[in-house]
Amino acid sequence: MAKKASKTAKAGASTPATVELTRAGIAFTARSYAHDPDETDFGGEAARELGIDAARVFKTLLVDVDGALAVAVVPVSGKLDLKAIAAARAGKKAVMADPALAERKTGYVRGGISPLGQKTRLPTVIDESARAHATVLVSGGKRGFDIEITPADLAKACGATWAEIGRE
């Protein structure tokens, strides 16, 4: 994690997520792996291929809370609690957003949706469990590419709030 954003962006893949972090001067480490095109458990694959505890690898999910889209960032080792994300967004009901809508709004493909550098910046909530780790990994904007970053820097870059939105 000692690399500067600008050095990492030159050495690794350039995506809207890495461009955003570089512009903001936020340090991150690019982590690439060979994505299996038959794999559908994208977060689990990242944890396995990178040799990282799944509790430190976070997935980015789009939800519809009372008609408004929001981003939920939760560990791949668990699930999103829809009631908790609704409450965190001061709503009554949350449902998973349509995958095609998620791709259009973020500019990323499913399995590569990053909470960073999205086409349309949406309100973002990160699960509290991220704070227990020195660094976490989130999608870097394409399948087979993750970004390792401190939880505080992730929240800062996303303009995120914190809440207990994950469950085992």
KEVO-846173 format. One record per residue (C-alpha): residue number from 1; residue in three letters; chain; z, x, y. Coordinates in steps of 0.02 Angstrom, whole numbers, plus 50000, padded with zeros to 5 digits. Layout:
# residues N
pos:NUM; code:ALA; unit:A; w:Z; u:X; v:Y
...
***
This chain:
# residues 168
pos:1; code:MET; unit:A; w:50000; u:50000; v:50000
pos:2; code:ALA; unit:A; w:49999; u:50149; v:50115
pos:3; code:LYS; unit:A; w:49814; u:50132; v:50161
pos:4; code:LYS; unit:A; w:49769; u:50068; v:50332
pos:5; code:ALA; unit:A; w:49661; u:49913; v:50340
pos:6; code:SER; unit:A; w:49515; u:50005; v:50418
pos:7; code:LYS; unit:A; w:49513; u:50140; v:50283
pos:8; code:THR; unit:A; w:49527; u:50013; v:50144
pos:9; code:ALA; unit:A; w:49389; u:49904; v:50211
pos:10; code:LYS; unit:A; w:49269; u:50052; v:50216
pos:11; code:ALA; unit:A; w:49314; u:50106; v:50040
pos:12; code:GLY; unit:A; w:49317; u:49933; v:49960
pos:13; code:ALA; unit:A; w:49224; u:49769; v:49970
pos:14; code:SER; unit:A; w:49193; u:49690; v:50138
pos:15; code:THR; unit:A; w:49230; u:49504; v:50144
pos:16; code:PRO; unit:A; w:49284; u:49387; v:50284
pos:17; code:ALA; unit:A; w:49463; u:49415; v:50222
pos:18; code:THR; unit:A; w:49454; u:49605; v:50238
pos:19; code:VAL; unit:A; w:49364; u:49592; v:50404
pos:20; code:GLU; unit:A; w:49503; u:49479; v:50472
pos:21; code:LEU; unit:A; w:49640; u:49597; v:50414
pos:22; code:THR; unit:A; w:49549; u:49750; v:50482
pos:23; code:ARG; unit:A; w:49523; u:49668; v:50652
pos:24; code:ALA; unit:A; w:49708; u:49623; v:50657
pos:25; code:GLY; unit:A; w:49759; u:49800; v:50609
pos:26; code:ILE; unit:A; w:49855; u:49736; v:50457
pos:27; code:ALA; unit:A; w:49873; u:49857; v:50311
pos:28; code:PHE; unit:A; w:49813; u:49803; v:50140
pos:29; code:THR; unit:A; w:49750; u:49878; v:49978
pos:30; code:ALA; unit:A; w:49587; u:49818; v:49900
pos:31; code:ARG; unit:A; w:49605; u:49789; v:49712
pos:32; code:SER; unit:A; w:49444; u:49761; v:49613
pos:33; code:TYR; unit:A; w:49417; u:49723; v:49430
pos:34; code:ALA; unit:A; w:49272; u:49669; v:49319
pos:35; code:HIS; unit:A; w:49269; u:49479; v:49322
pos:36; code:ASP; unit:A; w:49219; u:49395; v:49159
pos:37; code:PRO; unit:A; w:49096; u:49255; v:49204
pos:38; code:ASP; unit:A; w:49163; u:49149; v:49060
pos:39; code:GLU; unit:A; w:49343; u:49158; v:49127
pos:40; code:THR; unit:A; w:49411; u:49003; v:49214
pos:41; code:ASP; unit:A; w:49592; u:49058; v:49235
pos:42; code:PHE; unit:A; w:49549; u:49165; v:49386
pos:43; code:GLY; unit:A; w:49727; u:49209; v:49438
pos:44; code:GLY; unit:A; w:49781; u:49248; v:49260
pos:45; code:GLU; unit:A; w:49630; u:49359; v:49239
pos:46; code:ALA; unit:A; w:49673; u:49454; v:49399
pos:47; code:ALA; unit:A; w:49852; u:49483; v:49339
pos:48; code:ARG; unit:A; w:49794; u:49543; v:49167
pos:49; code:GLU; unit:A; w:49651; u:49652; v:49228
pos:50; code:LEU; unit:A; w:49753; u:49733; v:49367
pos:51; code:GLY; unit:A; w:49910; u:49751; v:49259
pos:52; code:ILE; unit:A; w:50016; u:49655; v:49386
pos:53; code:ASP; unit:A; w:50158; u:49535; v:49347
pos:54; code:ALA; unit:A; w:50086; u:49359; v:49367
pos:55; code:ALA; unit:A; w:50234; u:49314; v:49480
pos:56; code:ARG; unit:A; w:50161; u:49435; v:49610
pos:57; code:VAL; unit:A; w:49983; u:49367; v:49601
pos:58; code:PHE; unit:A; w:49958; u:49212; v:49708
pos:59; code:LYS; unit:A; w:49823; u:49079; v:49698
pos:60; code:THR; unit:A; w:49751; u:48988; v:49847
pos:61; code:LEU; unit:A; w:49737; u:48800; v:49826
pos:62; code:LEU; unit:A; w:49670; u:48670; v:49947
pos:63; code:VAL; unit:A; w:49759; u:48504; v:49957
pos:64; code:ASP; unit:A; w:49734; u:48342; v:50049
pos:65; code:VAL; unit:A; w:49897; u:48285; v:50129
pos:66; code:ASP; unit:A; w:49882; u:48109; v:50196
pos:67; code:GLY; unit:A; w:49698; u:48138; v:50238
pos:68; code:ALA; unit:A; w:49717; u:48314; v:50312
pos:69; code:LEU; unit:A; w:49671; u:48473; v:50221
pos:70; code:ALA; unit:A; w:49797; u:48614; v:50200
pos:71; code:VAL; unit:A; w:49810; u:48776; v:50101
pos:72; code:ALA; unit:A; w:49947; u:48808; v:49972
pos:73; code:VAL; unit:A; w:49979; u:48985; v:49910
pos:74; code:VAL; unit:A; w:50079; u:48990; v:49748
pos:75; code:PRO; unit:A; w:50107; u:49113; v:49605
pos:76; code:VAL; unit:A; w:49980; u:49106; v:49464
pos:77; code:SER; unit:A; w:50128; u:49105; v:49345
pos:78; code:GLY; unit:A; w:50172; u:48927; v:49399
pos:79; code:LYS; unit:A; w:50101; u:48769; v:49472
pos:80; code:LEU; unit:A; w:50092; u:48686; v:49641
pos:81; code:ASP; unit:A; w:50220; u:48548; v:49669
pos:82; code:LEU; unit:A; w:50117; u:48414; v:49758
pos:83; code:LYS; unit:A; w:50272; u:48321; v:49821
pos:84; code:ALA; unit:A; w:50341; u:48483; v:49893
pos:85; code:ILE; unit:A; w:50180; u:48529; v:49984
pos:86; code:ALA; unit:A; w:50170; u:48352; v:50055
pos:87; code:ALA; unit:A; w:50348; u:48369; v:50119
pos:88; code:ALA; unit:A; w:50313; u:48544; v:50188
pos:89; code:ARG; unit:A; w:50168; u:48470; v:50287
pos:90; code:ALA; unit:A; w:50274; u:48320; v:50344
pos:91; code:GLY; unit:A; w:50167; u:48204; v:50239
pos:92; code:LYS; unit:A; w:50197; u:48073; v:50108
pos:93; code:LYS; unit:A; w:50067; u:48112; v:49976
pos:94; code:ALA; unit:A; w:49965; u:48264; v:49925
pos:95; code:VAL; unit:A; w:49819; u:48275; v:49804
pos:96; code:MET; unit:A; w:49710; u:48422; v:49758
pos:97; code:ALA; unit:A; w:49557; u:48435; v:49869
pos:98; code:ASP; unit:A; w:49384; u:48413; v:49793
pos:99; code:PRO; unit:A; w:49323; u:48586; v:49738
pos:100; code:ALA; unit:A; w:49156; u:48566; v:49827
pos:101; code:LEU; unit:A; w:49247; u:48521; v:49989
pos:102; code:ALA; unit:A; w:49363; u:48671; v:49966
pos:103; code:GLU; unit:A; w:49212; u:48786; v:49951
pos:104; code:ARG; unit:A; w:49127; u:48711; v:50105
pos:105; code:LYS; unit:A; w:49282; u:48721; v:50215
pos:106; code:THR; unit:A; w:49333; u:48897; v:50164
pos:107; code:GLY; unit:A; w:49162; u:48977; v:50140
pos:108; code:TYR; unit:A; w:49220; u:49047; v:49973
pos:109; code:VAL; unit:A; w:49180; u:49000; v:49792
pos:110; code:ARG; unit:A; w:49311; u:48927; v:49677
pos:111; code:GLY; unit:A; w:49406; u:49069; v:49594
pos:112; code:GLY; unit:A; w:49377; u:49177; v:49747
pos:113; code:ILE; unit:A; w:49454; u:49071; v:49884
pos:114; code:SER; unit:A; w:49562; u:49180; v:49995
pos:115; code:PRO; unit:A; w:49695; u:49116; v:50114
pos:116; code:LEU; unit:A; w:49620; u:49241; v:50238
pos:117; code:GLY; unit:A; w:49456; u:49235; v:50334
pos:118; code:GLN; unit:A; w:49415; u:49054; v:50295
pos:119; code:LYS; unit:A; w:49271; u:48969; v:50386
pos:120; code:THR; unit:A; w:49387; u:48831; v:50443
pos:121; code:ARG; unit:A; w:49565; u:48891; v:50473
pos:122; code:LEU; unit:A; w:49681; u:48766; v:50392
pos:123; code:PRO; unit:A; w:49871; u:48749; v:50398
pos:124; code:THR; unit:A; w:49940; u:48863; v:50264
pos:125; code:VAL; unit:A; w:50103; u:48857; v:50167
pos:126; code:ILE; unit:A; w:50158; u:49004; v:50060
pos:127; code:ASP; unit:A; w:50284; u:48981; v:49920
pos:128; code:GLU; unit:A; w:50454; u:49057; v:49960
pos:129; code:SER; unit:A; w:50449; u:49160; v:49800
pos:130; code:ALA; unit:A; w:50327; u:49281; v:49883
pos:131; code:ARG; unit:A; w:50468; u:49346; v:49992
pos:132; code:ALA; unit:A; w:50554; u:49419; v:49838
pos:133; code:HIS; unit:A; w:50415; u:49549; v:49818
pos:134; code:ALA; unit:A; w:50374; u:49703; v:49921
pos:135; code:THR; unit:A; w:50189; u:49659; v:49902
pos:136; code:VAL; unit:A; w:50089; u:49514; v:49831
pos:137; code:LEU; unit:A; w:49907; u:49495; v:49782
pos:138; code:VAL; unit:A; w:49791; u:49358; v:49842
pos:139; code:SER; unit:A; w:49605; u:49334; v:49820
pos:140; code:GLY; unit:A; w:49505; u:49447; v:49933
pos:141; code:GLY; unit:A; w:49364; u:49322; v:49948
pos:142; code:LYS; unit:A; w:49267; u:49340; v:49787
pos:143; code:ARG; unit:A; w:49298; u:49337; v:49601
pos:144; code:GLY; unit:A; w:49356; u:49506; v:49539
pos:145; code:PHE; unit:A; w:49426; u:49560; v:49707
pos:146; code:ASP; unit:A; w:49607; u:49543; v:49765
pos:147; code:ILE; unit:A; w:49703; u:49604; v:49916
pos:148; code:GLU; unit:A; w:49877; u:49678; v:49899
pos:149; code:ILE; unit:A; w:49979; u:49644; v:50055
pos:150; code:THR; unit:A; w:50160; u:49621; v:50109
pos:151; code:PRO; unit:A; w:50215; u:49438; v:50111
pos:152; code:ALA; unit:A; w:50261; u:49451; v:50296
pos:153; code:ASP; unit:A; w:50088; u:49518; v:50342
pos:154; code:LEU; unit:A; w:50004; u:49383; v:50237
pos:155; code:ALA; unit:A; w:50101; u:49248; v:50328
pos:156; code:LYS; unit:A; w:50064; u:49327; v:50496
pos:157; code:ALA; unit:A; w:49877; u:49341; v:50459
pos:158; code:CYS; unit:A; w:49868; u:49160; v:50398
pos:159; code:GLY; unit:A; w:49983; u:49087; v:50529
pos:160; code:ALA; unit:A; w:50075; u:49018; v:50378
pos:161; code:THR; unit:A; w:50241; u:48933; v:50354
pos:162; code:TRP; unit:A; w:50359; u:48957; v:50206
pos:163; code:ALA; unit:A; w:50422; u:48824; v:50086
pos:164; code:GLU; unit:A; w:50471; u:48803; v:49905
pos:165; code:ILE; unit:A; w:50306; u:48728; v:49846
pos:166; code:GLY; unit:A; w:50288; u:48810; v:49676
pos:167; code:ARG; unit:A; w:50363; u:48762; v:49509
pos:168; code:GLU; unit:A; w:50361; u:48837; v:49335
***
